[in-house]
Amino acid sequence: MEFFKNIGKIAYEGKNSTNPLAFKYYNPDEVIDGKTMREHLKFALSWWHTMGGDGTDMFGCGTTDKTWGKCDVTERAMAKVDAAFEIMQKLSIDYFCFHDRDLSPEYGSLAETNAKLDAVTDYIKAKQDETGLKCLWGTAKCFDHPRFMHGAGTSPSADVFAFSAAQIKKALESTVKLGGNGYVFWGGREGYETLLNTNMGLELDNMARLMKMAVEYGRSIGFTGDFYIEPKPKEPTKHQYDFDTATVLGFLRKYGLDKDFKMNIEANHATLAQHTFQHELCVARTNGAFGSIDANQGDPLLGWDTDQFPTNIYDTTMCMYEVIKAGGFTNGGLNFDAKARRGSFTPEDIFYSYIAGMDAFALGFKAAQKLIADGRIDKFIADRYASWNTGIGADIIAGKADMAALEKYALEKGEVTASLSSGRQEMLESIVNNVLFTL
């Protein structure tokens, strides 16, 4: 069955095209530095928003029909597979990401739920073998059911912890079955509303225990990819333990998990943590923890996760600047954890949204490449820190200078104002504009 009969395969028509169902900047087969653009960007479809998100929000019911022509939930799960693969093939998207309950809903018992999930993943595997499309990463949806009202790995109930472990075990098995090279932990309710009822130390210890169990089990069944944590500061829980990249790094290092986990950075989560998208990516990169990206954007006028499709070219440029500096993607990619606006409710809007996001990242990728090739920013930074290459700076880095030696140097040197240089932020921002608008 074809779900989008009026939409053919989306073609690249170039920047002068006015066809809304065509790529203006994303040419999947264009070769850049020995790899095609689709290999550089590794776009992924998010199963939850694209296949299940119907526009429901806290103030209103859904506006989009995401039943895929099926009233029965089991039949609908299979229809979603057919529709998802049609969308990916028509948009030249090579990957998808999933929560277990996005693929197949929860039934009366865990055993029945697992069996129904197996049937869906069997069907997906057959479609993968037929089309060559791949799983980027999987995860377990341990946050929406009432049992998770106080968390999953951080729940005060040991029974909930055990159920969470069982669900994650199955999600890991499904990820391996579908060839996923990533498994994500997002702490949907791993945090607290008030410390008056919270044993923070026990909760953090237990979260680490669960992650260690997941790593050990995943490796035992042949998972060779990356484990990720996706930082987010709040929503739905007021204070989440995975607040931002720096917080997560501290957690991983405390519990000896830093060799096993990398970051899945989401743009909108960076906004909620009062950081820029580039900041979170740079912290991950400079700490050797860059892994994958949830590509979206938030609205600075709103204090919640709006999950909009990314269209801000400055953000996509500086994102890809960090990705290139990190050496590009390995197991990770650009997953569109994004949804069409509630008022964009037609089937065509799925395609318009993905085209907008994919074009924005294609532009950002090319702009970031040009920014690096231009060299002015890198040279400015190198010159700004040149004092660390010779003299006292080199001695400090080499460990040859102690506090007494530095005091002696400072006393002999006198005032240091003359050695300071301008940060020239405005000039550097002008260089970025010069590069972006001469593509």
C-alpha positions in Angstrom: 0.0 0.0 0.0 1.3 3.5 -0.9 0.4 6.1 1.8 1.6 9.2 -0.1 0.4 8.6 -3.6 0.6 12.3 -4.6 4.3 12.5 -3.5 7.1 11.0 -5.5 10.7 10.7 -4.6 12.0 14.1 -3.5 14.6 15.3 -5.9 17.5 17.8 -5.6 16.6 20.7 -7.8 19.1 23.4 -6.6 18.7 26.7 -4.8 16.7 28.3 -7.6 13.9 25.8 -7.4 10.6 27.0 -6.1 9.1 23.5 -5.9 8.2 22.9 -2.2 8.6 19.2 -2.7 12.2 19.4 -3.8 15.6 19.8 -2.1 17.3 23.2 -2.7 20.6 22.4 -0.9 20.6 18.7 0.1 22.0 16.7 -2.8 22.4 13.2 -1.2 24.7 11.9 -3.9 27.0 15.0 -4.1 30.6 13.9 -3.2 32.4 16.1 -0.7 35.8 15.1 0.7 35.5 11.6 -0.6 32.0 10.9 0.9 28.5 11.6 -0.3 26.5 14.2 1.5 24.1 11.5 2.8 27.2 9.7 4.3 28.4 12.9 6.0 25.0 13.9 7.5 23.4 10.4 8.2 19.9 11.7 8.5 17.4 9.6 10.6 13.6 9.6 10.9 12.2 9.7 14.5 9.6 7.0 14.8 7.8 8.7 17.7 7.1 12.1 16.2 6.8 11.2 12.6 4.8 8.0 12.9 2.9 8.6 16.1 2.8 12.3 16.9 -0.6 13.6 16.1 -0.4 17.1 17.5 -1.8 16.4 20.9 -0.5 18.9 23.5 -1.4 19.7 27.1 -4.2 22.1 25.9 -5.8 20.1 23.1 -6.3 16.8 21.3 -4.6 15.7 18.1 -5.0 17.5 14.8 -3.3 15.0 12.5 -4.5 11.5 11.7 -1.6 9.1 12.5 -3.7 5.9 12.6 -2.4 5.0 9.1 -5.8 3.6 8.1 -5.9 1.0 10.9 -8.2 1.0 14.0 -6.6 -2.0 15.5 -3.4 -1.1 17.4 -1.6 -4.3 16.3 -2.4 -3.7 12.6 -1.5 0.0 13.0 2.0 -0.9 14.3 2.6 -2.9 11.1 1.1 -0.1 8.9 3.5 2.4 10.5 6.4 0.3 9.3 5.2 0.4 5.7 4.5 4.2 6.0 7.9 4.9 7.6 9.9 3.1 5.0 7.9 4.9 2.2 8.8 8.2 3.8 12.5 7.3 4.2 12.8 6.1 0.7 11.0 9.1 -0.8 13.2 11.5 1.3 16.5 9.6 0.8 16.8 9.1 4.5 18.9 6.1 5.3 18.2 5.6 9.1 15.5 5.6 11.7 15.5 5.8 15.5 12.9 4.3 17.9 11.5 3.9 21.3 10.3 0.4 21.9 6.7 1.5 22.5 6.7 3.6 19.4 7.2 0.4 17.3 4.6 -1.5 19.2 2.4 -0.4 22.1 2.1 -2.0 25.6 -0.3 -4.8 26.0 -1.7 -6.7 29.1 1.5 -8.3 30.2 5.3 -7.8 29.6 5.4 -11.3 28.0 2.6 -10.4 25.5 4.1 -6.9 24.9 7.5 -8.5 24.1 5.9 -11.0 21.7 4.0 -8.3 19.9 7.2 -6.2 19.7 9.1 -9.2 18.2 6.5 -9.5 15.4 7.0 -5.8 14.5 10.8 -6.0 14.6 10.6 -9.2 12.5 8.7 -7.2 9.9 11.1 -4.2 10.1 14.0 -6.5 9.7 12.5 -7.9 6.5 11.9 -4.4 5.2 15.5 -3.5 6.0 16.8 -6.5 4.1 14.6 -5.5 1.1 15.5 -1.8 1.1 18.9 -1.5 2.8 17.6 1.1 5.3 19.2 1.0 8.7 18.5 1.6 12.4 20.7 4.5 13.9 19.7 3.8 17.5 17.1 2.4 19.8 15.9 3.1 23.3 13.2 2.1 25.8 10.3 4.3 26.6 10.5 4.2 30.4 8.7 7.4 31.2 5.1 7.6 29.9 3.4 4.7 31.8 2.0 5.4 35.3 4.5 3.0 36.8 7.2 5.5 35.9 5.6 8.4 37.6 8.6 8.6 40.1 11.2 7.5 37.6 12.5 4.3 36.2 16.1 3.7 37.1 15.7 6.3 39.9 12.3 5.1 41.2 11.9 4.6 45.0 10.3 1.3 44.1 12.6 -1.7 43.5 9.9 -3.4 41.5 9.8 -0.5 39.1 13.6 -0.7 38.8 13.3 -4.4 38.0 10.6 -3.8 35.4 12.7 -1.0 33.8 15.7 -3.3 33.6 13.5 -5.9 31.8 12.2 -3.4 29.4 15.7 -2.1 28.6 16.9 -5.6 28.1 14.3 -6.2 25.4 14.9 -2.8 23.8 18.6 -3.7 23.6 17.8 -7.0 22.0 15.6 -5.2 19.5 18.3 -2.7 18.7 20.8 -5.4 18.0 18.3 -7.3 15.9 17.8 -4.3 13.7 21.5 -3.5 13.4 21.5 -0.3 15.5 24.9 1.1 16.3 23.6 3.2 19.2 21.5 2.8 22.3 20.2 5.9 24.1 19.4 6.6 27.8 17.2 9.7 28.1 16.1 10.3 31.7 12.4 11.2 31.0 11.6 11.2 34.6 15.0 10.5 36.2 15.1 13.4 38.6 13.0 15.0 41.3 10.3 17.5 42.0 11.3 18.2 45.6 14.1 17.1 47.8 11.7 16.7 50.7 10.8 13.2 49.4 14.0 12.3 47.6 17.1 10.2 48.4 19.3 11.7 45.8 22.4 9.6 46.6 20.5 6.3 46.3 18.8 7.4 43.1 22.0 8.3 41.4 23.7 5.1 42.6 20.8 3.1 41.2 20.8 4.9 37.8 24.5 4.0 37.5 23.8 0.4 38.5 21.1 0.1 35.7 23.5 1.6 33.1 26.3 -0.8 34.1 23.8 -3.7 33.8 22.8 -2.5 30.3 26.4 -2.2 29.1 27.3 -5.6 30.4 24.2 -7.2 28.8 24.5 -5.3 25.6 28.1 -6.4 25.1 27.1 -10.0 25.9 24.6 -10.2 23.1 26.9 -8.6 20.5 26.1 -4.9 20.7 29.3 -3.2 19.5 28.0 0.3 19.1 27.9 3.3 21.4 25.8 3.9 24.5 24.5 7.4 24.7 23.1 9.7 27.4 20.9 12.5 26.1 21.2 15.5 28.5 18.0 17.5 29.3 17.6 19.9 32.3 13.9 19.7 33.0 10.5 18.7 31.6 8.8 16.6 32.5 10.7 16.5 35.9 11.5 19.8 37.4 15.2 18.9 38.0 16.6 16.0 35.9 19.9 14.3 36.8 21.1 14.6 33.2 20.9 18.4 33.3 23.5 19.1 30.6 26.7 17.6 29.1 29.0 18.8 31.9 26.7 17.4 34.5 26.4 14.1 32.7 30.2 13.9 32.3 30.6 14.3 36.1 28.1 11.5 36.7 29.8 9.2 34.2 33.3 9.8 35.7 32.1 9.3 39.2 30.7 5.9 38.4 33.4 4.7 36.0 31.0 4.8 33.0 32.9 7.4 30.9 34.5 4.8 28.8 31.2 3.3 27.8 29.0 6.3 27.2 29.0 9.2 24.8 26.5 12.1 24.3 23.4 12.3 22.2 23.1 16.1 22.0 19.7 17.7 21.3 19.5 21.3 20.3 16.3 22.1 22.1 17.6 20.6 25.3 20.6 22.9 25.1 18.2 25.8 24.9 16.3 24.6 28.0 19.7 24.4 29.9 20.4 28.0 29.0 23.2 26.9 26.6 23.7 27.2 22.9 23.6 24.1 20.8 27.2 24.7 19.8 28.3 24.9 23.5 26.9 21.5 24.3 28.5 19.9 21.2 31.8 21.6 22.0 31.8 20.4 25.6 31.1 16.8 24.4 33.8 17.1 21.6 36.6 18.5 23.8 35.9 15.8 26.4 36.0 12.9 23.8 32.3 12.2 24.4 30.7 13.4 21.1 28.4 10.7 19.7 25.2 11.6 18.0 22.7 14.5 17.6 18.9 15.0 17.9 18.4 17.7 15.3 15.7 20.2 16.1 15.3 23.7 17.5 13.4 25.3 20.3 11.7 28.7 20.6 13.5 31.1 22.9 10.2 32.7 23.8 8.9 29.4 25.2 10.2 27.5 28.2 9.5 24.0 27.1 10.6 21.5 24.5 8.9 22.5 21.3 10.9 20.1 19.1 10.6 22.2 15.9 12.3 21.2 12.7 15.6 23.1 12.4 15.7 26.0 10.0 18.2 28.4 11.7 21.2 28.3 9.4 23.5 29.8 12.0 22.7 27.0 14.4 23.1 24.3 11.8 26.4 25.8 10.6 27.9 25.9 14.1 26.6 22.5 14.8 28.3 21.0 11.7 31.4 23.1 12.6 31.7 21.1 15.8 30.9 17.8 14.0 33.6 18.4 11.5 36.1 19.3 14.2 35.2 16.1 16.0 36.1 14.1 12.8 32.5 13.6 11.7 30.0 11.0 12.7 31.0 7.4 13.5 28.1 5.4 14.9 25.9 8.5 15.4 24.1 10.8 13.0 21.4 13.5 12.7 18.1 12.2 14.0 15.2 14.6 13.4 13.7 14.6 16.9 11.3 17.1 15.5 7.6 17.4 14.7 5.6 19.5 12.3 3.7 22.3 14.1 0.2 21.4 15.4 -1.3 23.5 12.8 0.7 21.8 10.0 -1.6 18.7 9.9 -1.7 17.4 6.3 0.4 14.4 5.1 2.4 16.7 2.8 3.5 18.6 5.9 5.7 15.6 7.0 7.6 16.1 3.7 7.8 19.9 3.9 9.1 19.6 7.4 11.9 17.1 6.6 12.9 18.9 3.5 13.3 22.2 5.5 15.4 20.5 8.1 17.5 18.5 5.7 18.2 21.6 3.5 19.1 23.6 6.6 21.7 21.0 7.6 23.0 20.7 4.1 23.6 24.5 4.0 25.1 24.4 7.5 27.5 21.6 6.5 28.7 23.4 3.5 29.0 26.7 5.4 31.0 25.0 8.2 33.3 23.4 5.7 33.9 26.7 4.1 34.4 28.4 7.5 37.1 25.9 8.4 38.8 26.1 4.9 38.8 29.9 5.1 41.1 29.6 8.2 40.6 33.0 9.6 38.9 31.9 12.8 41.3 29.1 13.4 44.2 31.4 12.9 42.8 34.0 15.2 42.3 31.4 18.0 45.9 30.0 17.4 47.3 33.5 17.6 45.3 34.4 20.7 46.8 31.5 22.6 50.3 31.7 21.1 51.8 32.6 24.5 51.3 28.9 25.6 53.6 27.7 22.8 56.9 29.3 24.2 58.4 30.7 27.3 56.5 30.5 30.6 53.4 29.2 28.9 55.2 26.2 27.4 56.8 25.6 30.8 53.4 25.6 32.6 52.0 23.1 30.1 55.1 20.9 30.4 54.8 20.9 34.2 58.2 22.6 34.6 56.8 25.6 36.6 55.6 25.5 40.2 53.9 28.2 42.2 57.2 29.7 43.4 58.6 29.8 39.9 55.4 31.6 38.7 55.6 34.1 41.5 59.2 34.9 40.6 58.2 35.3 37.0 55.3 37.6 37.8 57.5 39.7 40.1 60.1 40.2 37.5 57.6 40.6 34.6 55.5 43.3 36.3 52.1 44.4 34.9 50.7 42.1 32.2 48.2 44.4 30.5 50.6 44.9 27.5 50.4 41.2 26.7 46.6 41.1 26.4 45.0 41.2 23.0 41.5 42.1 21.9 38.9 39.3 21.6 37.5 40.9 18.5 34.1 39.1 18.8 32.4 41.5 16.4 35.1 41.0 13.7 34.8 37.2 14.0 31.0 37.3 13.8 31.5 39.4 10.6 33.7 36.7 9.2 31.0 34.1 9.8 28.5 36.3 8.0 31.0 36.8 5.1 31.4 33.1 4.7 27.7 32.2 5.1 26.5 34.7 2.6 29.0 34.1 -0.2 28.2 30.4 -0.6 
